[in-house]
């Protein structure tokens, strides 16, 4: 059995598309389709089925893919053991999965600025939801992850981390702030009234937030819409679109972790506190149990904590 085919199958699952997986793997689509078919014939099970939403794993396929990811991860670990020490020392690597938090991305940029340009650099950063970050660190070869969750749901996340044999460290516990364009009608208010804000503005929301063991975002969103037919929301999946919307549309707002001042100035935004229930969140570093951080990873964390201290030390009104 060719373990390279495992990599192909995992990429198809990740993208939900044979054509996109082929592009990501830099191979022709017919060749990828043939490789998946050969793997299915070898296993004597169908791994994927085609639906109107793309290619999805079968029940047997999900079970196989879980084993395949663990095998690929173990192979990566084995290979890393036999990389000559001189090559490891000369290489600056980081594979990181994070929430869409601006202070974290600033910390990452500051980390990159500190790297030694005379040595090799190989960095991967993915902004995604907390559940995917847990899977990235547990099964997809990411070295470190940062998850964000509402403390109301902390027990769900801690249980899911334990289930996936991951360790964790608290980075920051904070209250979210309301991020507004400077032209917003409430931008200069000493205290923001959430009901007025919600009824008169468009809320920008990350559309894939999910809690382990709870219903999917789509099911929860149906309940929200049924309860509030007057809601005005734009769902986004990356920070580029959220910042562009906030910078261009005066009557928009978003709940965020505190931002560094230079980002606020760059996009013409302000951040304000607002009284709302259950507004307590945690950013938590996660990694596989027993994992030893590299010098590059520790440098990233040092830069992250520097930015956190900068924004955590400010008062917001």
C-alpha positions as CSV (number, residue, x, y, z in Angstrom):
1,X,0.0,0.0,0.0
2,X,1.5,3.4,-1.1
3,X,1.4,5.9,1.8
4,X,1.7,8.7,-0.8
5,X,-1.9,7.8,-1.7
6,X,-2.8,8.5,2.0
7,X,-1.6,12.0,1.5
8,X,-3.7,12.3,-1.6
9,X,-6.9,11.1,0.2
10,X,-6.3,13.5,3.1
11,X,-6.0,16.4,0.7
12,X,-9.2,15.5,-1.1
13,X,-11.0,15.3,2.3
14,X,-9.5,18.7,3.3
15,X,-10.6,20.5,0.1
16,X,-13.8,18.6,-0.6
17,X,-12.9,18.6,-4.3
18,X,-10.8,16.4,-6.5
19,X,-9.9,19.3,-8.8
20,X,-8.8,21.6,-6.0
21,X,-6.9,18.8,-4.3
22,X,-5.1,18.1,-7.6
23,X,-4.1,21.8,-7.9
24,X,-2.8,21.8,-4.3
25,X,-0.8,18.7,-4.9
26,X,0.5,20.0,-8.3
27,X,-0.8,17.0,-10.2
28,X,-3.3,16.4,-13.0
29,X,-6.8,15.7,-11.9
30,X,-7.1,12.4,-13.9
31,X,-4.0,11.1,-12.1
32,X,-5.4,12.0,-8.7
33,X,-8.7,10.4,-9.5
34,X,-6.8,7.2,-10.6
35,X,-4.7,7.2,-7.4
36,X,-7.9,7.5,-5.2
37,X,-9.5,4.7,-7.2
38,X,-6.5,2.4,-6.8
39,X,-6.5,3.1,-3.0
40,X,-10.2,2.3,-2.8
41,X,-9.6,-0.9,-4.8
42,X,-6.8,-1.9,-2.5
43,X,-8.9,-1.3,0.6
44,X,-12.0,-2.7,-1.0
45,X,-14.1,0.2,0.4
46,X,-15.4,3.4,-1.1
47,X,-13.5,6.3,0.6
48,X,-15.5,9.2,-1.0
49,X,-18.9,9.8,-2.5
50,X,-19.9,12.7,-4.7
51,X,-22.7,15.0,-3.5
52,X,-24.1,18.4,-4.6
53,X,-21.7,20.0,-2.0
54,X,-18.6,18.3,-3.3
55,X,-16.7,15.1,-2.4
56,X,-17.3,13.9,1.1
57,X,-16.0,10.8,2.9
58,X,-18.2,7.7,3.4
59,X,-18.5,6.3,6.9
60,X,-15.8,3.8,6.2
61,X,-13.8,6.5,4.5
62,X,-13.9,8.7,7.7
63,X,-12.5,5.8,9.7
64,X,-9.7,5.2,7.2
65,X,-8.8,8.9,6.9
66,X,-8.5,9.1,10.7
67,X,-5.9,6.3,10.6
68,X,-4.2,7.8,7.5
69,X,-3.6,11.1,9.2
70,X,-2.1,9.5,12.2
71,X,0.2,7.4,10.0
72,X,1.3,10.5,8.0
73,X,2.0,12.3,11.3
74,X,4.1,9.5,12.6
75,X,6.1,9.4,9.3
76,X,6.8,13.1,9.7
77,X,8.0,12.5,13.2
78,X,10.3,9.7,12.1
79,X,11.8,11.7,9.3
80,X,12.5,14.6,11.7
81,X,14.4,12.3,14.0
82,X,16.9,11.6,11.3
83,X,17.4,15.1,10.0
84,X,21.1,16.0,10.7
85,X,21.4,18.3,13.7
86,X,23.3,20.8,11.6
87,X,20.3,21.0,9.2
88,X,17.9,21.5,12.1
89,X,19.9,24.3,13.6
90,X,20.1,26.0,10.2
91,X,16.4,25.8,9.5
92,X,13.8,28.2,11.0
93,X,10.5,26.3,11.0
94,X,7.0,27.0,12.3
95,X,3.7,25.4,11.5
96,X,1.0,27.3,13.3
97,X,-2.8,27.2,13.4
98,X,-4.5,30.3,14.9
99,X,-7.9,32.1,15.4
100,X,-8.6,35.3,13.4
101,X,-7.1,37.5,16.1
102,X,-5.3,40.6,15.0
103,X,-2.9,40.8,18.0
104,X,-1.8,37.2,17.2
105,X,-1.1,38.1,13.5
106,X,0.9,41.2,14.6
107,X,2.9,38.9,16.9
108,X,3.6,36.6,14.0
109,X,4.7,39.5,11.8
110,X,7.0,40.7,14.5
111,X,8.4,37.2,14.8
112,X,9.1,37.0,11.0
113,X,10.9,40.3,11.2
114,X,13.3,38.9,13.8
115,X,14.3,35.8,11.8
116,X,17.8,35.3,10.6
117,X,17.9,35.9,6.8
118,X,21.1,33.9,6.4
119,X,19.3,30.7,7.4
120,X,16.5,28.7,5.7
121,X,12.9,29.8,6.6
122,X,9.9,27.6,6.3
123,X,6.7,29.0,7.9
124,X,3.1,27.9,7.6
125,X,0.2,29.8,9.3
126,X,-3.5,29.0,9.0
127,X,-6.3,31.2,10.4
128,X,-9.3,29.0,11.2
129,X,-11.8,28.1,13.9
130,X,-10.8,26.4,17.1
131,X,-12.1,23.0,16.3
132,X,-10.1,22.9,13.1
133,X,-7.0,24.1,15.0
134,X,-7.4,21.2,17.4
135,X,-7.6,18.7,14.5
136,X,-4.6,20.4,12.8
137,X,-2.4,19.9,15.8
138,X,-3.7,16.4,16.6
139,X,-3.7,15.0,13.1
140,X,-2.5,17.4,10.4
141,X,1.1,18.0,11.4
142,X,0.8,21.5,12.8
143,X,3.3,22.0,15.6
144,X,1.5,24.7,17.6
145,X,-2.1,26.0,17.7
146,X,-4.0,28.8,19.5
147,X,-7.7,28.2,20.1
148,X,-10.2,30.8,21.2
149,X,-13.3,30.0,23.2
150,X,-16.0,31.5,25.3
151,X,-15.3,30.5,28.9
152,X,-19.0,29.4,29.1
153,X,-18.0,26.4,26.9
154,X,-14.5,25.8,28.5
155,X,-15.4,22.3,29.7
156,X,-16.3,21.2,26.1
157,X,-13.0,22.3,24.8
158,X,-10.9,20.9,27.6
159,X,-12.6,17.5,27.2
160,X,-12.0,17.6,23.4
161,X,-8.3,18.5,24.0
162,X,-7.9,15.6,26.4
163,X,-9.6,13.3,23.9
164,X,-7.1,14.3,21.2
165,X,-4.1,13.9,23.7
166,X,-3.2,17.6,23.5
167,X,-1.7,19.8,26.2
168,X,-2.6,23.5,26.7
169,X,-1.4,26.7,28.3
170,X,-3.4,29.9,28.9
171,X,-2.2,32.8,26.8
172,X,-4.9,35.4,27.7
173,X,-8.3,35.7,29.3
174,X,-10.1,38.8,28.0
175,X,-13.5,40.5,27.3
176,X,-14.3,41.2,23.6
177,X,-14.6,44.8,22.5
178,X,-16.8,46.3,19.9
179,X,-14.8,47.3,16.8
180,X,-16.3,50.3,14.9
181,X,-15.4,52.6,12.0
182,X,-14.6,56.1,13.3
183,X,-17.5,57.4,11.3
184,X,-20.0,55.2,13.1
185,X,-22.8,57.0,14.9
186,X,-21.8,55.5,18.2
187,X,-18.0,55.7,17.8
188,X,-17.7,58.7,20.1
189,X,-20.2,57.5,22.7
190,X,-18.8,57.1,26.2
191,X,-20.9,53.9,26.6
192,X,-22.3,51.8,23.8
193,X,-25.8,50.5,24.1
194,X,-25.8,47.1,22.5
195,X,-29.5,47.0,21.6
196,X,-29.2,50.3,19.7
197,X,-26.0,49.1,18.1
198,X,-27.6,45.8,16.9
199,X,-30.7,47.4,15.5
200,X,-29.0,50.1,13.6
201,X,-25.8,48.4,12.3
202,X,-24.5,45.4,10.3
203,X,-22.7,42.9,12.5
204,X,-19.7,41.2,11.0
205,X,-19.4,37.6,12.3
206,X,-16.9,34.8,11.7
207,X,-19.2,32.2,10.1
208,X,-17.5,29.0,11.2
209,X,-17.3,29.3,14.9
210,X,-18.2,26.0,16.5
211,X,-18.1,24.3,19.9
212,X,-17.2,20.5,20.2
213,X,-20.2,18.3,20.8
214,X,-22.7,21.1,20.2
215,X,-24.9,21.4,17.1
216,X,-23.3,22.7,13.9
217,X,-23.2,26.4,13.1
218,X,-25.9,26.0,10.5
219,X,-28.3,24.5,13.0
220,X,-27.5,27.1,15.6
221,X,-27.9,29.9,13.0
222,X,-31.4,28.7,12.2
223,X,-32.3,29.1,15.8
224,X,-30.8,32.6,15.9
225,X,-32.7,33.7,12.8
226,X,-35.9,32.3,14.1
227,X,-35.5,34.3,17.3
228,X,-34.4,37.6,15.5
229,X,-35.7,38.1,12.0
230,X,-34.4,41.7,12.1
231,X,-30.8,40.7,12.4
232,X,-28.3,42.3,10.0
233,X,-25.1,40.2,9.6
234,X,-22.3,39.5,7.2
235,X,-20.5,36.2,7.7
236,X,-16.8,36.2,6.9
237,X,-14.0,33.6,7.1
238,X,-10.9,35.7,7.1
239,X,-9.7,39.0,8.5
240,X,-9.0,40.7,5.1
241,X,-12.7,40.9,4.3
242,X,-13.7,42.0,7.8
243,X,-11.2,44.8,7.9
244,X,-12.2,46.0,4.5
245,X,-15.9,46.0,5.4
246,X,-15.3,47.9,8.7
247,X,-13.1,50.4,6.9
248,X,-15.5,51.1,4.1
249,X,-19.0,50.7,5.6
250,X,-19.7,53.3,8.5
251,X,-22.6,51.4,10.1
252,X,-20.8,48.1,10.7
253,X,-19.3,46.6,13.9
254,X,-17.7,43.4,15.1
255,X,-16.8,41.8,18.4
256,X,-13.1,41.3,18.6
257,X,-10.1,40.7,21.0
258,X,-8.4,44.0,21.7
259,X,-6.3,45.4,18.7
260,X,-3.0,47.2,18.7
261,X,-3.3,50.9,18.1
262,X,-1.4,50.9,14.8
263,X,-4.0,48.6,13.3
264,X,-6.8,50.8,14.5
265,X,-5.1,53.9,12.9
266,X,-4.3,52.1,9.7
267,X,-8.0,51.1,9.0
268,X,-9.6,54.1,10.7
269,X,-11.3,52.2,13.5
270,X,-12.0,52.5,17.2
271,X,-12.7,49.9,19.8
272,X,-15.1,50.3,22.7
273,X,-16.2,48.3,25.7
274,X,-19.9,47.3,25.8
275,X,-21.8,45.5,28.6
276,X,-23.1,42.1,27.5
277,X,-23.5,38.8,29.2
278,X,-21.0,36.0,29.0
279,X,-18.3,38.2,27.5
280,X,-15.4,36.3,28.8
281,X,-13.0,34.5,26.4
282,X,-9.7,32.7,26.5
283,X,-6.9,32.3,24.0
284,X,-5.1,29.0,24.7
285,X,-1.9,27.6,23.3
286,X,-2.2,23.9,22.3
287,X,0.4,21.3,21.3
288,X,0.9,17.5,21.4
289,X,1.8,16.1,24.8
290,X,5.5,15.9,25.3
291,X,6.3,18.2,22.4
292,X,9.6,20.2,22.7
293,X,9.5,23.6,21.2
294,X,12.2,24.8,18.8
295,X,14.0,28.1,19.2
296,X,11.9,29.6,16.4
297,X,8.7,28.6,18.1
298,X,9.8,30.1,21.4
299,X,10.7,33.3,19.5
300,X,7.2,33.5,18.1
301,X,5.7,33.0,21.6
302,X,7.9,35.7,23.0
303,X,6.8,38.2,20.3
304,X,3.2,37.1,20.8
305,X,3.3,37.9,24.5
306,X,4.9,41.3,23.8
307,X,2.0,42.3,21.7
308,X,-0.5,40.9,24.2
309,X,1.1,42.9,26.9
310,X,0.8,46.0,24.8
311,X,-2.9,45.7,24.2
312,X,-3.8,44.2,27.6
313,X,-2.3,47.2,29.4
314,X,-4.7,49.7,27.8
315,X,-8.0,50.9,29.2
316,X,-11.1,51.0,26.9
317,X,-14.1,53.1,27.2
